Amino acid sequence: MENANQLDGFRSDVRVWVQDNFPASLAGVDLAGLAGGESGAKASDEVKAGMETWRQRLAEKGWGAPTWPVEFGGGGLSDPEADIIGEEIFQAGAYNPIPHMTGMGITMVGPTLLEYGTDEQKERHLKGIASGEVRWCLGLSEPNAGSDLASLSTKAEDKGDYFALNGQKVWTSGAHISQWCGALVRTDTDAGKRDGISFVMLPMQQDGVETRPIRLISGVSPFCETYFTEARAEKGDLLGNLNDGWSVVKRLLQHERQSQTGGRGVSMVDAEPLHIKAQRFVGVDNTGALADRDLRQRLVRNYMDATAHRLTAQRITDEAAGRVEVSAAASILKNSNTRVAQGKAELALEIMGSQGIGWSGDDFAEDELGIVREWLSGKAMSIYGGSYEVQNNIISKNVLGLPETTQKG
């Protein structure tokens, strides 16, 4: 455990490094949208070159995945050090694009590979993720298997040295721009509902894989339908044991929920604090306080909820140090973060009035147009990664000890 002086020294070093290495051509650019690959934003050649330079510099430091082992492309750092890197990059007006560039790689696939992967799998896959060079998607949900994921019907038939996949996945984020996919498939149709499932990894650039983007109300979307028709997954790319994919995916989904808790990372769409925004759009009284007393109270409540969430996330992280078992803590934090983020988005729209609901045109600034899209996109937080209600079920059973009321399978 680092002491305060060591962390202060580390912070100073990070601050200097970011100042010296963040390309000037990227100042003020929406790097999150560009790194995500689904915004449709067009970048100039100068910005593209700057993004590549910045990615390479971060990758060389291992800061794409700062807590991963150095031998797999990470930084070998502690959680507090990783938090400092994120904070200093944000304070400099910069952004770490590598987690976005990898799709589900940094947040979900990589951590699960570190726990369940063979040495060969780790060596082959993790460095490309940590550097931001390889993007991953996940083939989990199906048209008839959403929250009840164990009802999936996509099959993987044993062909000797490989599996042949046939079936359909939906809401496959980034499938159309990913190089690899981690898919949950049925490998034993005679076994129990959750007992005949396996987790396989397969390349997306093959004839047996077709993707169709899904358009959402926000105007952009990372989601796709994905079709497997005799798609090939090598036996060496089976993650975990055959027919024990349910154990793998439970851990993977915990990593997903952890990535959605708001513990690290800051929205670059609207970095302006709400109270500053309110001062601009609503105005202040002769004491300098916000003129709308009710709005003041609701802003304070949102700030209090956000602070309580952040402190709870830190406490849970500290208590879980060194333990890797699946727990319900991520479900608690996922729902808490959803409530705080959606509440903030609603307040931002209310504060901005008509300037917060523009869709296009010269009458709206770029950050104003981003607000309404973030508000719309944020509605999905209650659903993706396991719905709000599913998380409450997990909390009720695993934290509160209430009886099982959902269907067993």
DOTI-784921 format. One record per residue (C-alpha): x, y, z. Coordinates in nm, 2 decimals. Example, Ala and Ser with C-alpha at 12.3 -4.5 7.8 and 13.67 -1.06 7.14 Angstrom:
residues 2
X/Y/Z
1.23/-0.45/0.78
1.37/-0.11/0.71
This chain:
residues 409
X/Y/Z
0.00/0.00/0.00
0.15/0.33/-0.10
0.17/0.61/0.16
0.04/0.96/0.09
0.38/1.10/0.01
0.44/0.83/-0.25
0.10/0.90/-0.41
0.16/1.27/-0.41
0.49/1.22/-0.59
0.33/0.98/-0.84
0.06/1.24/-0.91
0.32/1.51/-0.98
0.50/1.27/-1.22
0.18/1.19/-1.40
0.08/1.56/-1.43
0.41/1.65/-1.59
0.40/1.35/-1.83
0.05/1.43/-1.95
0.14/1.80/-2.00
0.45/1.69/-2.21
0.28/1.41/-2.41
-0.09/1.51/-2.48
-0.09/1.63/-2.84
-0.19/2.00/-2.88
-0.40/1.90/-3.19
-0.65/1.72/-2.96
-0.73/2.00/-2.73
-1.10/2.05/-2.71
-1.18/1.75/-2.93
-1.45/1.50/-2.83
-1.21/1.21/-2.80
-1.47/0.99/-2.64
-1.70/1.01/-2.94
-1.41/0.94/-3.18
-1.26/0.65/-2.98
-1.61/0.49/-2.94
-1.63/0.46/-3.32
-2.01/0.48/-3.33
-2.08/0.85/-3.31
-2.04/0.91/-3.68
-1.81/1.21/-3.60
-1.55/1.29/-3.87
-1.20/1.37/-3.77
-0.94/1.57/-3.96
-0.62/1.41/-4.06
-0.44/1.61/-3.80
-0.68/1.49/-3.53
-0.64/1.13/-3.65
-0.26/1.15/-3.63
-0.28/1.31/-3.29
-0.51/1.03/-3.16
-0.27/0.76/-3.29
0.02/0.93/-3.13
-0.16/0.97/-2.80
-0.27/0.61/-2.81
0.08/0.49/-2.87
0.22/0.70/-2.59
-0.04/0.57/-2.34
0.01/0.21/-2.45
0.39/0.24/-2.41
0.33/0.35/-2.05
0.08/0.06/-1.99
-0.19/0.32/-1.91
-0.45/0.17/-2.13
-0.49/-0.10/-1.86
-0.29/0.05/-1.57
-0.36/-0.23/-1.32
-0.29/-0.52/-1.55
0.04/-0.70/-1.52
0.33/-0.55/-1.72
0.39/-0.87/-1.91
0.04/-0.84/-2.07
0.07/-0.48/-2.17
-0.05/-0.32/-1.85
0.11/-0.07/-1.61
0.14/-0.30/-1.31
0.00/-0.02/-1.09
-0.23/-0.01/-0.79
-0.59/0.10/-0.80
-0.51/0.43/-0.63
-0.24/0.50/-0.89
-0.48/0.41/-1.17
-0.73/0.66/-1.02
-0.47/0.93/-1.01
-0.39/0.87/-1.38
-0.75/0.91/-1.47
-0.79/1.22/-1.26
-0.48/1.40/-1.40
-0.57/1.32/-1.76
-0.91/1.47/-1.70
-0.78/1.77/-1.52
-0.55/1.84/-1.82
-0.85/1.84/-2.05
-0.73/1.52/-2.20
-0.89/1.18/-2.23
-0.77/0.82/-2.23
-0.92/0.67/-2.55
-0.79/0.31/-2.51
-1.08/0.17/-2.31
-1.32/0.30/-2.56
-1.11/0.18/-2.85
-1.12/-0.18/-2.73
-1.50/-0.20/-2.70
-1.56/-0.46/-2.43
-1.19/-0.55/-2.41
-1.06/-0.34/-2.12
-1.37/-0.35/-1.90
-1.49/-0.70/-1.95
-1.30/-0.95/-2.17
-0.95/-0.87/-2.04
-1.03/-0.90/-1.67
-1.21/-1.23/-1.73
-0.92/-1.36/-1.94
-0.68/-1.27/-1.66
-0.88/-1.50/-1.43
-1.00/-1.78/-1.66
-0.76/-1.77/-1.96
-0.48/-2.02/-2.03
-0.13/-1.88/-2.05
-0.15/-1.90/-2.43
-0.48/-1.72/-2.44
-0.34/-1.44/-2.22
-0.03/-1.40/-2.42
-0.22/-1.40/-2.75
-0.51/-1.16/-2.66
-0.42/-0.93/-2.37
-0.15/-0.71/-2.52
-0.36/-0.62/-2.82
-0.64/-0.51/-2.58
-0.41/-0.31/-2.35
-0.26/-0.12/-2.64
-0.60/-0.03/-2.79
-0.52/-0.21/-3.11
-0.79/-0.48/-3.09
-1.16/-0.42/-3.03
-1.39/-0.68/-2.88
-1.76/-0.72/-2.87
-1.97/-0.97/-2.67
-2.24/-1.21/-2.81
-2.46/-1.26/-2.51
-2.82/-1.14/-2.55
-3.06/-1.30/-2.81
-3.41/-1.21/-2.93
-3.55/-1.46/-2.68
-3.28/-1.44/-2.42
-3.23/-1.10/-2.26
-3.25/-1.08/-1.88
-3.31/-1.46/-1.88
-2.98/-1.51/-2.06
-2.97/-1.88/-1.98
-3.25/-1.93/-2.23
-3.00/-1.87/-2.52
-3.03/-2.09/-2.82
-2.72/-2.02/-3.03
-2.54/-2.35/-3.07
-2.18/-2.45/-3.10
-2.13/-2.79/-3.26
-1.81/-2.98/-3.19
-1.63/-3.03/-3.52
-1.31/-3.19/-3.39
-1.06/-2.91/-3.36
-1.31/-2.63/-3.38
-1.67/-2.53/-3.29
-1.92/-2.44/-3.56
-2.16/-2.16/-3.44
-2.51/-2.11/-3.56
-2.76/-1.86/-3.42
-2.84/-1.49/-3.36
-2.73/-1.24/-3.11
-2.87/-0.89/-3.05
-2.76/-0.57/-2.89
-2.40/-0.67/-2.97
-2.23/-0.34/-2.90
-1.97/-0.25/-3.16
-2.00/-0.58/-3.35
-1.96/-0.41/-3.69
-1.63/-0.25/-3.60
-1.48/-0.53/-3.37
-1.21/-0.78/-3.46
-1.30/-1.04/-3.19
-1.61/-1.16/-3.02
-1.67/-1.34/-2.69
-1.98/-1.55/-2.73
-2.20/-1.75/-2.49
-2.32/-2.06/-2.68
-2.50/-2.38/-2.61
-2.27/-2.68/-2.63
-2.49/-2.95/-2.47
-2.86/-2.94/-2.56
-2.94/-3.23/-2.32
-2.79/-3.06/-2.01
-2.97/-2.84/-1.76
-3.05/-2.48/-1.86
-2.73/-2.34/-1.73
-2.52/-2.65/-1.74
-2.47/-2.69/-2.12
-2.34/-2.35/-2.20
-1.98/-2.25/-2.29
-1.79/-1.93/-2.36
-1.59/-1.92/-2.68
-1.39/-1.65/-2.85
-1.39/-1.61/-3.23
-1.26/-1.36/-3.50
-1.53/-1.14/-3.65
-1.37/-1.12/-3.99
-1.50/-1.45/-4.14
-1.77/-1.55/-4.38
-1.99/-1.70/-4.11
-2.04/-1.37/-3.92
-2.28/-1.10/-4.03
-2.36/-0.78/-3.84
-2.65/-0.53/-3.89
-2.64/-0.20/-3.70
-2.95/-0.10/-3.49
-3.04/0.27/-3.50
-3.16/0.43/-3.18
-3.36/0.74/-3.09
-3.04/0.93/-2.99
-2.94/0.92/-3.36
-2.63/0.71/-3.30
-2.59/0.36/-3.17
-2.32/0.10/-3.10
-2.57/-0.18/-3.11
-2.60/-0.45/-3.37
-2.77/-0.77/-3.46
-2.51/-1.05/-3.51
-2.58/-1.37/-3.71
-2.36/-1.68/-3.69
-2.38/-1.92/-3.98
-2.13/-2.20/-3.95
-1.90/-1.94/-3.79
-1.57/-2.09/-3.67
-1.43/-2.08/-3.31
-1.11/-2.27/-3.25
-1.10/-2.52/-2.96
-0.81/-2.32/-2.82
-1.04/-2.02/-2.78
-1.27/-2.19/-2.54
-1.25/-1.97/-2.23
-1.29/-2.18/-1.91
-1.42/-2.54/-1.91
-1.65/-2.69/-2.16
-2.02/-2.65/-2.05
-1.91/-2.42/-1.76
-1.96/-2.10/-1.95
-2.22/-1.98/-1.70
-1.95/-1.95/-1.44
-1.74/-1.75/-1.68
-2.02/-1.51/-1.79
-2.13/-1.45/-1.43
-1.78/-1.31/-1.36
-1.77/-1.13/-1.69
-2.10/-0.96/-1.61
-1.97/-0.86/-1.27
-1.68/-0.68/-1.45
-1.94/-0.51/-1.67
-2.14/-0.38/-1.38
-1.83/-0.27/-1.21
-1.74/-0.07/-1.52
-2.08/0.10/-1.51
-2.05/0.21/-1.15
-1.89/0.54/-1.22
-1.59/0.46/-1.01
-1.35/0.57/-1.28
-1.39/0.78/-1.59
-1.57/1.10/-1.65
-1.82/1.20/-1.92
-1.64/1.43/-2.17
-1.97/1.54/-2.32
-2.05/1.77/-2.03
-1.77/1.84/-1.79
-1.91/2.17/-1.66
-2.04/2.13/-1.30
-2.42/2.16/-1.27
-2.41/2.46/-1.04
-2.20/2.65/-1.28
-2.43/2.56/-1.57
-2.73/2.68/-1.35
-2.56/3.01/-1.28
-2.52/3.06/-1.66
-2.87/2.96/-1.77
-3.09/3.03/-1.46
-2.91/3.32/-1.30
-2.84/3.43/-0.94
-3.00/3.65/-0.68
-2.84/3.95/-0.51
-2.65/3.72/-0.27
-2.49/3.52/-0.55
-2.71/3.22/-0.48
-2.91/3.05/-0.75
-3.24/3.23/-0.80
-3.45/2.92/-0.81
-3.46/2.79/-0.45
-3.62/2.45/-0.54
-3.35/2.39/-0.80
-3.08/2.47/-0.55
-3.22/2.20/-0.32
-3.24/1.94/-0.60
-2.88/2.02/-0.71
-2.76/1.97/-0.36
-2.93/1.63/-0.34
-2.78/1.52/-0.66
-2.43/1.62/-0.54
-2.49/1.44/-0.21
-2.60/1.13/-0.39
-2.30/1.14/-0.62
-2.06/1.19/-0.32
-2.22/0.90/-0.13
-2.20/0.68/-0.44
-1.83/0.77/-0.49
-1.74/0.70/-0.12
-1.93/0.37/-0.12
-1.75/0.26/-0.43
-1.42/0.34/-0.27
-1.52/0.16/0.05
-1.63/-0.15/-0.14
-1.30/-0.14/-0.35
-1.09/-0.13/-0.03
-1.29/-0.41/0.14
-1.26/-0.63/-0.17
-0.88/-0.59/-0.20
-0.72/-0.92/-0.29
-1.05/-1.11/-0.33
-1.19/-1.21/-0.67
-1.51/-1.39/-0.58
-1.83/-1.28/-0.75
-2.04/-1.05/-0.52
-2.35/-0.84/-0.53
-2.15/-0.51/-0.47
-2.13/-0.43/-0.84
-2.51/-0.45/-0.86
-2.55/-0.20/-0.58
-2.31/0.04/-0.74
-2.46/-0.01/-1.09
-2.80/0.09/-0.97
-2.67/0.38/-0.76
-2.47/0.52/-1.05
-2.77/0.48/-1.28
-2.99/0.69/-1.05
-2.72/0.96/-1.00
-2.64/0.99/-1.37
-3.00/1.00/-1.49
-3.09/1.25/-1.23
-2.80/1.47/-1.33
-2.90/1.45/-1.70
-3.26/1.55/-1.61
-3.13/1.85/-1.41
-2.90/1.96/-1.70
-3.19/1.96/-1.94
-3.42/2.15/-1.70
-3.14/2.41/-1.63
-3.07/2.47/-2.00
-3.44/2.51/-2.10
-3.49/2.53/-2.48
-3.11/2.52/-2.53
-3.11/2.18/-2.38
-3.34/2.01/-2.63
-3.19/2.12/-2.96
-3.11/1.85/-3.21
-2.93/2.04/-3.48
-2.87/2.39/-3.62
-2.66/2.70/-3.57
-2.86/2.81/-3.27
-2.70/2.55/-3.05
-2.35/2.50/-2.94
-2.18/2.16/-2.97
-2.19/2.09/-2.60
-2.56/2.18/-2.60
-2.64/1.93/-2.87
-2.44/1.67/-2.68
-2.65/1.72/-2.37
-2.98/1.60/-2.52
-2.81/1.30/-2.68
-2.65/1.21/-2.35
-2.99/1.24/-2.18
-3.15/1.00/-2.43
-2.86/0.76/-2.43
-2.86/0.76/-2.05
-3.21/0.61/-2.05
-3.05/0.28/-2.15
-2.85/0.27/-1.83
-3.16/0.12/-1.66
-3.15/-0.18/-1.90
-2.80/-0.26/-2.02
-2.57/-0.47/-1.81
-2.87/-0.63/-1.65
-3.18/-0.42/-1.59
-3.24/-0.21/-1.28
-3.49/-0.48/-1.16
-3.25/-0.76/-1.22
-2.99/-0.59/-1.01
-3.25/-0.54/-0.73
-3.32/-0.91/-0.74
-2.95/-0.99/-0.70
-2.93/-0.74/-0.41
-3.24/-0.88/-0.24
-3.11/-1.24/-0.26
-2.73/-1.20/-0.21
-2.72/-0.90/0.03
-3.05/-0.89/0.21
-3.10/-1.27/0.22
-3.45/-1.26/0.09
-3.59/-1.58/-0.07
-3.56/-1.67/-0.44
-3.87/-1.56/-0.63
-3.74/-1.58/-0.99
-3.77/-1.88/-1.21
-3.49/-2.14/-1.14
-3.33/-2.31/-1.44
